[in-house]
């Protein structure tokens, strides 16, 4: 789901491509309103204008579809390590027995019989061999037959490794031998990528606020392409990890800008639908990765191929106007008005003459929002009820991210084909998002969040239990895989819910801060994920048990959250504290039965 990432954006490399009547290439002659330049602050309630533009007209649908493209390469790169860092079956190299010319009669099965048995798996040990001197072997196995088996001692592989190339021609694991004692290095490389996501989550929103949404998306996609190409030619593991870190920076920054952009150009009625569908398209990118990986089995070729996926957006950018909301916050009033008028006209609507006056008057009624940036994250912990909600919220984000990415990146350990399993992992996300879209505004946030987390936790525990006792029973292994997919579907749903839920749990003055803190907690969870996955090589059942228990605990604690369905967005800290104590704040409807409260979720 996240790129299951942050949503706190406003960027600023200004996209000035907006022609009034044709394509969108604006001029800069009307960038700043005189009143703004002279010091007075032009402030409007854009929801008033949006009501006349249309909540989701045909033109907005086009813009949203174009912006959504960004989430496709985001989905691919977020889980690319499933294939880039896949670990095929391997064993110790046994020179000269590996020489097929000298030993044409030795099959792979014959060679593995010369290896110790791994008590954990019951198969041959992939990281050890017997301390038999093979240097005297000259075409026959007499060098082994003459050795007393009682003297065999298992030792680490000292001549390198031999990898199964039936599925993957090469991965970073096979190229740099990230197996056995060096297994942890692969986890570090994956963690470095998620550190890039964390850093970008912290600064990406500010960059978008400074330079604008569209420029941030454009620069992010260009740099992702350039860095991706460079990554395909990385000369060593350090270079690979460093470039993957850079890819993560631009990936997350442009993902954040995309999320905020589509939320800002659509009306409140459709924001749950539009916001969750950002993650839906992300899942399509996730699934498309399976096709790319199937076609290109060499990691360098695969990395090069997915590097070109962002390029179509560079063409789309010329048709994307900047967000009018952002333009107004930057004092570019005339430009914001022009784009708003074009959006209305292309939707088949016309803005009324007095719409701007009404929008200004509506904004004056909400002066509390002027203090939005005056509160630090510490404010989330000052009041007793808000403090408990905040700790609970951070834990929920952490668990959702840990379990989501754990189940996503662990595809290689499931029974069955990696390519099919990865596709199914993306498919169950689509099912989850569709279900959430249909039910979240009917059943409420809390009941769905609790249900998803508890279901996901139980599925993880059932999966590992069945797998532990499966032995050689393929049907039981397939059943374990099915429950793992159910767990992924459930956690995908809870991850989608927590975004909107967090924004609704907090008042306007700290809403962005709260969502940012939650996202940071999620990033910590994703950074820990690769190391959690390593635990299954010590105890096969431990990783899934951790996922299951944490999901169950998060689900139980979610019962403590207040339900936000049917309550208007809060504006003050005291109002929020009262809400946590049970004081309801019902939605204020205008004469048309529409909610006047503007949903300004910034992720």
C-alpha positions as CSV (number, residue, x, y, z in Angstrom):
1,X,0.0,0.0,0.0
2,X,1.9,1.6,0.6
3,X,4.0,2.9,-1.6
4,X,2.5,2.6,1.5
5,X,4.0,5.9,2.3
6,X,3.5,9.4,3.5
7,X,0.9,11.8,2.3
8,X,2.0,15.3,3.2
9,X,2.7,17.1,0.0
10,X,3.0,20.4,-1.7
11,X,5.8,20.8,-4.2
12,X,7.4,23.5,-6.1
13,X,9.3,23.3,-9.3
14,X,6.3,25.2,-10.8
15,X,4.5,23.4,-13.6
16,X,3.7,26.3,-15.9
17,X,2.3,24.3,-18.8
18,X,-1.3,25.3,-19.0
19,X,-2.7,27.0,-22.0
20,X,-6.2,28.3,-21.5
21,X,-7.8,26.8,-24.5
22,X,-5.6,23.9,-25.6
23,X,-2.8,22.1,-23.8
24,X,-1.6,23.2,-20.4
25,X,1.3,25.5,-20.9
26,X,0.6,28.6,-18.8
27,X,2.5,31.8,-18.9
28,X,3.9,33.4,-15.8
29,X,2.6,36.9,-16.3
30,X,0.0,36.5,-13.7
31,X,2.0,34.6,-11.1
32,X,1.4,36.8,-8.1
33,X,-1.7,38.8,-7.1
34,X,-0.9,42.4,-6.2
35,X,-2.7,42.1,-2.8
36,X,-0.6,39.1,-1.9
37,X,2.7,40.8,-3.0
38,X,1.8,43.8,-0.9
39,X,1.5,41.6,2.2
40,X,-2.2,40.8,2.6
41,X,-2.9,37.1,2.7
42,X,-5.4,35.8,0.2
43,X,-7.1,32.9,1.7
44,X,-10.1,30.9,0.4
45,X,-12.1,27.8,1.3
46,X,-11.5,25.9,-1.9
47,X,-14.3,23.5,-1.2
48,X,-16.7,26.3,-2.1
49,X,-15.0,26.5,-5.5
50,X,-14.7,22.8,-5.9
51,X,-18.5,22.5,-5.5
52,X,-18.9,24.4,-8.7
53,X,-16.0,22.8,-10.5
54,X,-17.5,19.4,-9.7
55,X,-16.4,16.8,-7.2
56,X,-15.1,14.4,-9.9
57,X,-15.9,15.4,-13.4
58,X,-14.6,13.9,-16.6
59,X,-11.6,16.3,-16.7
60,X,-10.6,15.4,-13.1
61,X,-10.9,11.7,-14.0
62,X,-8.4,12.3,-16.8
63,X,-5.9,14.1,-14.6
64,X,-6.2,11.5,-11.8
65,X,-5.6,8.7,-14.3
66,X,-2.5,10.5,-15.6
67,X,-1.1,11.1,-12.1
68,X,-1.8,7.6,-11.0
69,X,0.9,6.3,-13.4
70,X,3.5,7.3,-10.8
71,X,2.3,4.5,-8.5
72,X,3.0,1.8,-11.1
73,X,6.9,2.2,-11.0
74,X,6.5,2.8,-7.3
75,X,4.8,-0.6,-6.8
76,X,7.5,-2.3,-8.9
77,X,10.4,-0.8,-7.1
78,X,9.0,-1.2,-3.6
79,X,9.0,-5.0,-4.0
80,X,11.6,-5.4,-6.6
81,X,13.9,-7.2,-4.2
82,X,11.6,-10.2,-4.3
83,X,13.2,-10.9,-7.7
84,X,16.4,-8.8,-7.7
85,X,17.5,-10.5,-4.4
86,X,15.9,-13.9,-4.9
87,X,17.8,-16.7,-3.3
88,X,17.8,-19.9,-5.4
89,X,18.7,-23.3,-4.2
90,X,22.5,-23.5,-3.7
91,X,25.2,-25.7,-2.3
92,X,28.9,-25.7,-1.6
93,X,31.1,-25.8,-4.7
94,X,32.9,-29.2,-4.8
95,X,35.8,-28.8,-7.2
96,X,36.8,-30.7,-9.2
97,X,33.6,-32.8,-9.0
98,X,31.6,-29.9,-10.4
99,X,33.6,-30.2,-13.7
100,X,31.1,-31.9,-15.9
101,X,33.7,-32.7,-18.5
102,X,35.9,-34.6,-16.0
103,X,32.9,-36.2,-14.3
104,X,30.2,-36.6,-16.9
105,X,28.4,-39.3,-14.9
106,X,27.9,-37.2,-11.8
107,X,24.4,-35.7,-11.5
108,X,23.4,-33.0,-9.1
109,X,21.7,-35.6,-7.0
110,X,24.9,-37.5,-6.7
111,X,26.8,-34.4,-5.6
112,X,24.2,-33.4,-2.9
113,X,24.6,-36.9,-1.4
114,X,28.1,-35.9,-0.6
115,X,26.9,-33.0,1.6
116,X,25.8,-33.0,5.3
117,X,22.1,-33.1,6.2
118,X,20.6,-30.0,7.6
119,X,18.6,-31.0,10.7
120,X,16.3,-28.0,10.3
121,X,15.1,-28.9,6.8
122,X,15.9,-32.6,6.5
123,X,17.6,-31.9,3.2
124,X,21.2,-31.3,2.3
125,X,23.0,-28.4,4.0
126,X,23.3,-25.5,1.6
127,X,26.1,-23.9,3.6
128,X,28.4,-26.7,4.6
129,X,30.3,-29.6,3.1
130,X,32.4,-32.4,4.5
131,X,36.1,-31.8,5.1
132,X,37.1,-34.3,2.4
133,X,40.1,-33.4,0.4
134,X,38.9,-33.5,-3.2
135,X,42.2,-32.4,-4.8
136,X,43.3,-36.0,-5.4
137,X,40.2,-36.8,-7.4
138,X,41.2,-37.4,-11.0
139,X,38.1,-38.6,-12.8
140,X,36.9,-41.2,-10.3
141,X,35.4,-41.1,-6.8
142,X,38.1,-43.3,-5.3
143,X,39.3,-40.2,-3.5
144,X,36.1,-40.4,-1.5
145,X,35.6,-44.1,-1.2
146,X,38.9,-44.5,0.5
147,X,37.9,-42.1,3.3
148,X,36.5,-43.4,6.6
149,X,33.0,-41.8,7.0
150,X,33.6,-41.6,10.7
151,X,36.2,-38.9,10.0
152,X,33.7,-36.7,8.1
153,X,33.3,-33.2,9.7
154,X,31.0,-30.6,8.3
155,X,32.8,-27.3,7.5
156,X,31.7,-24.0,5.9
157,X,31.9,-23.7,2.1
158,X,35.5,-22.8,1.3
159,X,35.4,-22.9,-2.5
160,X,32.3,-20.7,-3.1
161,X,28.8,-21.8,-4.1
162,X,26.9,-23.4,-7.0
163,X,23.5,-22.0,-7.6
164,X,20.4,-23.4,-9.3
165,X,19.9,-21.4,-12.5
166,X,16.6,-23.1,-13.6
167,X,14.5,-20.1,-12.4
168,X,16.9,-17.2,-12.1
169,X,19.9,-16.7,-14.3
170,X,21.4,-14.3,-11.8
171,X,20.4,-12.2,-8.8
172,X,22.3,-10.0,-6.5
173,X,22.5,-12.9,-4.1
174,X,24.2,-15.2,-6.6
175,X,26.4,-12.5,-8.0
176,X,27.8,-11.4,-4.6
177,X,27.2,-14.7,-2.7
178,X,24.8,-13.2,-0.1
179,X,24.0,-16.6,1.5
180,X,24.9,-18.5,4.6
181,X,27.1,-16.4,6.9
182,X,26.6,-13.3,4.6
183,X,22.8,-13.7,4.6
184,X,22.4,-10.7,6.9
185,X,24.1,-8.5,4.3
186,X,21.2,-9.0,2.0
187,X,18.9,-7.8,4.8
188,X,21.0,-4.7,5.3
189,X,20.7,-3.9,1.6
190,X,16.9,-4.1,1.7
191,X,16.9,-2.0,4.9
192,X,19.0,0.7,3.2
193,X,16.3,1.0,0.6
194,X,13.6,1.5,3.2
195,X,15.8,4.0,5.0
196,X,15.6,6.0,1.7
197,X,11.8,5.7,1.9
198,X,11.9,7.0,5.5
199,X,14.1,10.0,4.7
200,X,11.9,10.9,1.7
201,X,8.8,10.5,3.9
202,X,10.2,13.1,6.2
203,X,11.3,15.7,3.6
204,X,9.1,14.8,0.5
205,X,6.1,16.6,1.7
206,X,8.1,19.8,2.4
207,X,9.7,19.6,-1.0
208,X,6.3,19.3,-2.6
209,X,5.1,22.2,-0.5
210,X,8.0,24.4,-1.7
211,X,8.2,23.6,-5.4
212,X,4.7,22.3,-6.3
213,X,3.0,18.9,-6.9
214,X,3.6,18.5,-10.6
215,X,7.3,19.5,-10.6
216,X,8.0,17.1,-7.8
217,X,6.3,14.3,-9.6
218,X,8.3,15.1,-12.8
219,X,11.7,15.4,-11.2
220,X,11.1,12.2,-9.2
221,X,10.2,10.2,-12.3
222,X,13.2,11.5,-14.3
223,X,15.6,10.8,-11.4
224,X,14.1,7.3,-10.8
225,X,14.8,6.4,-14.4
226,X,18.4,7.7,-14.3
227,X,19.1,6.1,-11.0
228,X,17.5,2.8,-12.1
229,X,19.7,2.6,-15.2
230,X,22.7,3.3,-13.0
231,X,21.7,0.6,-10.6
232,X,21.6,-2.0,-13.5
233,X,25.3,-1.3,-14.0
234,X,26.3,-1.2,-10.3
235,X,29.9,-2.4,-10.1
236,X,29.6,-3.8,-6.6
237,X,27.2,-4.4,-3.7
238,X,27.9,-1.0,-2.0
239,X,27.1,0.8,-5.2
240,X,23.9,-1.2,-5.7
241,X,22.7,-0.4,-2.2
242,X,23.6,3.3,-2.5
243,X,21.7,3.7,-5.8
244,X,18.7,1.8,-4.5
245,X,18.7,4.3,-1.6
246,X,18.5,7.1,-4.2
247,X,15.7,5.4,-6.1
248,X,13.8,5.2,-2.8
249,X,14.2,8.9,-2.2
250,X,12.7,9.9,-5.5
251,X,10.1,7.1,-5.6
252,X,8.6,8.1,-2.2
253,X,8.8,11.9,-2.9
254,X,6.9,11.6,-6.2
255,X,4.4,9.1,-4.7
256,X,3.6,11.6,-1.9
257,X,3.2,14.4,-4.4
258,X,0.9,12.2,-6.5
259,X,-1.3,11.3,-3.5
260,X,-1.7,14.9,-2.5
261,X,-2.3,16.1,-6.0
262,X,-5.2,13.7,-6.7
263,X,-6.7,14.5,-3.3
264,X,-6.5,18.2,-3.9
265,X,-8.1,18.3,-7.4
266,X,-11.1,16.1,-6.4
267,X,-14.1,16.9,-4.2
268,X,-14.6,15.6,-0.7
269,X,-17.3,13.1,-1.7
270,X,-14.8,11.1,-3.8
271,X,-11.6,11.4,-1.7
272,X,-11.9,8.0,0.0
273,X,-12.4,6.4,-3.4
274,X,-9.6,8.4,-5.0
275,X,-7.1,8.0,-2.1
276,X,-7.5,4.2,-1.8
277,X,-7.3,3.8,-5.5
278,X,-3.8,5.3,-5.4
279,X,-2.9,2.1,-3.6
280,X,-5.0,0.0,-6.1
281,X,-2.8,1.2,-9.0
282,X,0.2,0.6,-6.8
283,X,-0.9,-3.0,-6.6
284,X,-1.1,-3.2,-10.4
285,X,2.5,-2.2,-10.6
286,X,3.3,-4.8,-8.0
287,X,1.6,-7.4,-10.1
288,X,3.2,-6.2,-13.4
289,X,6.6,-6.8,-11.8
290,X,5.9,-10.6,-12.0
291,X,5.6,-10.3,-15.8
292,X,8.8,-8.3,-16.1
293,X,10.7,-10.8,-13.9
294,X,9.4,-13.7,-15.8
295,X,10.6,-12.2,-19.1
296,X,14.0,-11.1,-17.7
297,X,15.6,-13.6,-15.4
298,X,18.9,-11.8,-15.0
299,X,18.8,-9.1,-12.3
300,X,20.6,-6.5,-14.2
301,X,18.4,-6.8,-17.3
302,X,15.3,-6.8,-15.0
303,X,16.5,-3.6,-13.2
304,X,17.2,-1.9,-16.5
305,X,13.7,-2.9,-17.8
306,X,11.8,-1.5,-14.8
307,X,13.9,1.7,-15.0
308,X,12.0,2.8,-18.1
309,X,8.5,2.4,-16.7
310,X,8.4,6.0,-15.3
311,X,9.1,7.5,-18.8
312,X,5.4,7.7,-19.9
313,X,4.7,10.1,-17.1
314,X,7.2,12.6,-18.5
315,X,4.8,12.9,-21.5
316,X,1.8,13.0,-19.2
317,X,3.3,15.9,-17.3
318,X,2.7,18.3,-20.1
319,X,-1.1,17.8,-19.7
320,X,-1.2,18.2,-15.9
321,X,-2.0,21.6,-14.5
322,X,-0.7,22.5,-11.1
323,X,-3.0,22.1,-8.1
324,X,-5.0,25.2,-7.7
325,X,-5.0,24.7,-3.9
326,X,-1.2,24.8,-3.9
327,X,-1.1,27.9,-6.1
328,X,-3.4,29.8,-3.7
329,X,-1.2,28.9,-0.8
330,X,1.8,30.4,-2.7
331,X,0.0,33.6,-3.6
332,X,-0.4,32.7,-7.3
333,X,-4.0,33.8,-7.2
334,X,-4.6,34.6,-10.9
335,X,-3.0,31.3,-12.0
336,X,-5.1,29.4,-9.5
337,X,-8.2,31.1,-10.7
338,X,-7.4,30.4,-14.3
339,X,-6.8,26.7,-13.8
340,X,-10.0,26.5,-11.6
341,X,-12.0,28.0,-14.5
342,X,-10.5,25.7,-17.0
343,X,-11.2,22.7,-14.8
344,X,-14.9,23.8,-14.5
345,X,-15.2,24.4,-18.2
346,X,-13.8,21.1,-19.2
347,X,-16.2,19.4,-16.8
348,X,-19.0,21.2,-18.5
349,X,-19.6,23.7,-15.7
350,X,-19.1,27.4,-15.2
351,X,-17.9,29.2,-12.1
352,X,-20.4,31.8,-10.7
353,X,-19.4,35.4,-10.6
354,X,-19.3,35.6,-6.8
355,X,-17.7,32.2,-6.1
356,X,-14.4,33.8,-5.1
357,X,-16.0,36.2,-2.7
358,X,-18.0,33.4,-1.1
359,X,-14.9,31.2,-0.8
360,X,-13.0,34.0,1.0
361,X,-15.9,34.6,3.4
362,X,-16.1,30.8,4.1
363,X,-12.4,30.8,4.9
364,X,-12.8,33.6,7.4
365,X,-15.1,31.3,9.5
366,X,-12.2,28.9,10.0
367,X,-9.4,31.1,11.4
368,X,-8.2,28.3,13.6
369,X,-6.6,26.7,10.6
370,X,-4.2,29.6,10.4
371,X,-2.4,28.1,13.4
372,X,-1.8,24.8,11.6
373,X,2.0,25.1,11.6
374,X,2.4,26.4,15.1
375,X,2.2,23.0,16.8
376,X,5.0,20.6,17.2
377,X,4.8,16.8,17.4
378,X,5.1,17.2,21.1
379,X,1.5,18.5,21.2
380,X,0.3,15.1,20.3
381,X,1.5,13.8,23.7
382,X,0.5,16.7,26.0
383,X,-3.1,15.7,26.6
384,X,-3.8,12.3,28.3
385,X,-6.4,11.0,25.9
386,X,-4.6,12.2,22.8
387,X,-1.4,10.7,24.1
388,X,-2.9,7.3,24.3
389,X,-4.5,7.6,20.9
390,X,-1.1,8.7,19.5
391,X,0.9,5.8,20.9
392,X,-1.8,3.4,19.7
393,X,-1.8,5.0,16.3
394,X,2.0,4.8,16.0
395,X,1.9,1.1,17.0
396,X,-0.8,0.4,14.5
397,X,1.2,2.0,11.6
398,X,4.3,0.1,12.7
399,X,2.6,-3.3,12.7
400,X,0.7,-2.7,9.5
401,X,4.0,-1.8,7.7
402,X,6.0,-4.7,9.3
403,X,3.4,-7.3,8.4
404,X,2.6,-5.9,5.0
405,X,6.1,-5.8,3.7
406,X,7.0,-9.0,5.5
407,X,4.3,-10.9,3.7
408,X,5.2,-9.1,0.4
409,X,8.9,-9.8,0.5
410,X,8.6,-13.3,1.7
411,X,7.1,-14.6,-1.5
412,X,10.2,-16.8,-2.2
413,X,9.6,-18.8,0.9
414,X,6.0,-19.8,0.0
415,X,5.1,-23.1,-1.8
416,X,4.6,-22.7,-5.5
417,X,5.9,-20.5,-8.2
418,X,7.5,-17.1,-7.2
419,X,6.0,-15.3,-10.2
420,X,2.5,-16.6,-9.6
421,X,2.7,-16.0,-5.9
422,X,3.8,-12.4,-6.4
423,X,0.9,-11.8,-8.8
424,X,-1.5,-13.3,-6.3
425,X,-0.1,-11.0,-3.6
426,X,-1.0,-8.0,-5.7
427,X,-4.4,-9.5,-6.7
428,X,-5.5,-10.0,-3.0
429,X,-4.6,-6.3,-2.4
430,X,-7.1,-5.3,-5.2
431,X,-9.8,-7.4,-3.5
432,X,-9.0,-5.8,-0.2
433,X,-9.2,-2.3,-1.6
434,X,-12.4,-3.0,-3.4
435,X,-13.9,-4.3,-0.2
436,X,-12.8,-1.3,1.8
437,X,-14.1,1.2,-0.7
438,X,-17.6,-0.5,-0.5
439,X,-17.7,-0.8,3.3
440,X,-15.7,1.9,5.0
441,X,-18.4,4.6,4.8
442,X,-21.1,2.1,5.7
443,X,-19.6,0.0,8.5
444,X,-17.2,2.5,10.0
445,X,-13.4,2.7,10.4
446,X,-12.9,1.0,13.7
447,X,-14.8,-2.2,13.0
448,X,-13.1,-2.7,9.7
449,X,-9.6,-2.0,11.1
450,X,-10.1,-4.4,13.9
451,X,-11.6,-7.1,11.6
452,X,-8.8,-6.8,9.1
453,X,-6.0,-6.9,11.7
454,X,-7.5,-9.8,13.7
455,X,-8.2,-11.8,10.4
456,X,-4.6,-11.1,9.2
457,X,-3.1,-12.2,12.5
458,X,-5.1,-15.4,12.6
459,X,-4.3,-16.2,9.0
460,X,-0.5,-15.8,9.6
461,X,-0.7,-18.1,12.6
462,X,-2.7,-20.7,10.8
463,X,-0.4,-20.5,7.8
464,X,2.8,-21.2,9.9
465,X,1.0,-24.0,11.8
466,X,-0.1,-25.8,8.7
467,X,3.3,-25.3,7.1
468,X,5.2,-26.6,10.2
469,X,3.3,-29.9,10.1
470,X,3.1,-30.2,6.3
471,X,6.2,-32.4,5.9
472,X,6.2,-33.5,2.2
473,X,2.5,-33.0,1.8
474,X,2.1,-30.6,-1.1
475,X,-1.6,-30.0,-0.4
476,X,-0.8,-28.8,3.1
477,X,1.9,-26.5,1.8
478,X,-0.5,-25.0,-0.7
479,X,-3.0,-24.5,2.1
480,X,-0.3,-22.7,4.1
481,X,0.3,-20.4,1.1
482,X,-3.4,-19.7,0.7
483,X,-3.6,-18.6,4.4
484,X,-0.5,-16.4,3.9
485,X,-2.3,-14.7,1.0
486,X,-5.4,-14.2,3.1
487,X,-3.2,-12.6,5.7
488,X,-1.8,-10.3,3.1
489,X,-5.3,-9.4,1.9
490,X,-6.4,-8.5,5.4
491,X,-3.4,-6.4,6.3
492,X,-3.6,-4.6,2.9
493,X,-7.1,-3.6,3.9
494,X,-6.0,-2.4,7.4
495,X,-3.1,-0.5,6.0
496,X,-5.5,1.3,3.6
497,X,-7.8,2.2,6.4
498,X,-5.2,3.6,8.8
499,X,-4.4,6.4,6.4
500,X,-7.8,7.9,6.4
501,X,-8.6,6.9,10.0
502,X,-5.5,8.8,11.3
503,X,-6.4,12.0,9.5
504,X,-9.9,11.8,11.0
505,X,-8.8,11.1,14.5
506,X,-6.9,14.4,14.8
507,X,-7.9,18.1,14.5
508,X,-6.8,20.3,11.7
509,X,-4.0,22.0,13.7
510,X,-2.0,18.7,14.1
511,X,-3.5,16.5,11.4
512,X,-0.5,16.6,9.1
513,X,1.8,16.2,12.0
514,X,-0.1,13.1,13.2
515,X,-0.1,11.5,9.7
516,X,3.6,12.2,9.3
517,X,4.3,10.6,12.7
518,X,2.3,7.6,11.7
519,X,4.1,7.3,8.4
520,X,7.4,7.5,10.2
521,X,6.4,4.7,12.5
522,X,5.5,2.7,9.4
523,X,8.9,3.3,7.8
524,X,10.6,2.0,11.0
525,X,8.5,-1.2,10.6
526,X,9.6,-1.6,7.0
527,X,13.2,-1.1,7.9
528,X,13.0,-3.9,10.5
529,X,11.1,-6.2,8.1
530,X,14.2,-7.7,6.3
531,X,15.8,-8.6,9.6
532,X,12.6,-10.2,10.9
533,X,12.5,-12.3,7.8
534,X,16.0,-13.6,8.6
535,X,14.6,-15.2,11.8
536,X,12.9,-18.0,9.7
537,X,16.4,-19.3,8.9
538,X,16.9,-19.9,12.6
539,X,13.4,-21.1,13.5
540,X,11.1,-21.6,10.4
541,X,8.0,-20.7,12.3
542,X,9.2,-17.6,14.2
543,X,8.7,-14.9,11.6
544,X,5.1,-15.7,10.9
545,X,4.3,-16.0,14.6
546,X,5.7,-12.5,15.1
547,X,3.6,-11.2,12.3
548,X,0.5,-13.0,13.6
549,X,0.9,-12.0,17.3
550,X,1.6,-8.4,16.5
551,X,-1.4,-8.1,14.1
552,X,-3.7,-9.6,16.8
553,X,-2.3,-7.2,19.4
554,X,-2.8,-4.2,17.1
555,X,-6.3,-5.4,16.3
556,X,-7.3,-5.6,20.0
557,X,-5.8,-2.2,20.7
558,X,-7.7,-0.7,17.8
559,X,-10.9,-1.3,19.8
560,X,-9.7,1.6,21.9
561,X,-9.9,4.1,19.0
562,X,-13.1,6.2,18.8
563,X,-15.3,5.7,15.7
564,X,-15.0,8.7,13.3
565,X,-17.8,7.8,10.8
566,X,-20.5,10.4,10.9
567,X,-18.4,13.0,12.8
568,X,-17.1,16.1,11.2
569,X,-13.4,16.8,10.9
570,X,-12.2,18.4,14.2
571,X,-10.4,21.8,14.2
572,X,-9.0,22.3,17.7
573,X,-7.0,20.3,20.3
574,X,-9.6,20.7,23.0
575,X,-12.4,19.5,20.6
576,X,-10.3,16.4,19.9
577,X,-9.7,15.7,23.5
578,X,-13.4,15.9,24.2
579,X,-14.1,13.6,21.2
580,X,-11.8,11.0,22.7
581,X,-13.8,11.2,25.9
582,X,-17.0,10.5,24.0
583,X,-18.3,14.0,23.0
584,X,-19.6,13.6,19.4
585,X,-19.1,16.2,16.7
586,X,-21.7,15.5,14.1
587,X,-21.2,16.5,10.4
588,X,-22.6,19.9,9.7
589,X,-24.7,19.7,6.4
590,X,-25.6,22.7,4.3
591,X,-28.8,23.2,2.6
592,X,-27.9,20.8,-0.2
593,X,-27.2,18.1,2.3
594,X,-23.4,18.3,1.6
595,X,-20.7,18.2,4.1
596,X,-19.1,21.6,4.5
597,X,-16.1,20.2,6.3
598,X,-13.1,20.1,3.9
599,X,-11.1,16.9,4.0
600,X,-7.5,18.1,4.0
601,X,-5.7,14.9,4.6
602,X,-2.0,15.4,3.7
603,X,0.0,12.1,3.5
